[in-house]
Each structure stands twice: as C-alpha cells, then as structure tokens.
Amino acid sequence: MSSTLEGRVAVVFGVANKRSIAWSIAQGLHNAGAKLAVTYQNERLEEEARDLILSLPGAEAFMCDVSNDNEIEALFGKLKERYDKLHVLVHSVAFAPADELKGAFLDTTREGFRVAHDVSVYSLIAVSRAAAPLMEDGGSIVTMTYYGAEKVVPH
C-alpha cells in the first residue's frame, strides 16, 4: 500500500494473533499512513492482540465483543471522542462453536448456526450501523468472505 491514507482513521475488527488476516490488514493500513484503532474480542485474546497492536506506533487497542450491542455502542462512543471521524472500517471477524465444525454438515445445530451467523455475519451490520454516524465525509467498509462461499469444502 502506498501512503494514501494520511490523516484518515481506520478501525479494524478481528485481530486475534499474528496469523489473523485482520492483523495483516492493520499493518497495511498503518504503512499507508492511517491512524488505527484495532479491536480484539475479549480478555482471553487481550495479551497477544494488545501487544501486536501497540507494536504499531500510534495504533490504539480496544476490546469489543461484536456479539454484544452494548460493547459496540461503547466502542464507537470512545472512537467518536478520540478521533471524531472515521474513514475506514474493516470487519475481519468469523466464529463458529468448535463442536459445530467437527461433525457432518447435517449435524449442525440451530443454536450453533445462529451463533456463527450472529458473530460472523450480523456483526458486520451492527458495527457498520455504529460507524455510519462517524463517516460524515463518506468512508469505506470492508469485510471478508470465506473460501466455502465459492467452493465445496468438507463438513
């Protein structure tokens, strides 16, 4: 990426560790000059994610569980206070309960399917809705897809 994002503010959702796609995206945005707010899900992921995030000069780390509307609202309140505006939102979040990924597709439970879609899909709507008021000058919202959206994969 070239330095085309100077003076722009980006929030990246989904950093879990150094192998996260979200982490690579955050690094690219940082190298392009964006001011960064980067989120991690919970206290369990905080230590590794926070250290990574803070290794980028000027980046700030925030905890936000995207399945919790109160946490989303609180985060965007902090972002409004800290940055005033937002220009880029990156949603790189995916989750399914581990047991749901082990068996046959037909063994997927309704609750497991609901949780996977709430966290992996609906959260894009929830964070985009919260980001929109901060994107006064327009902005970009980027999300990921899954290889299984294009190819048949086991389970």
Buried (B, 14 or more C-beta within 10 A) or exposed (E): EEEEBEEBBBBBBBBBEEEBBBBEBBBBBBEBBBBBBBBBBEEEBBEBBBEBBEEBEEBBBBBBBBBBEEBBBBBBEBBBEEBEBBBBBBBBBBBBBEEBEEEEEEEBEEEBEEBBEBBBEEBBEBBBEBBBEBBEEEBEBBBBEEEEEEEEEEE
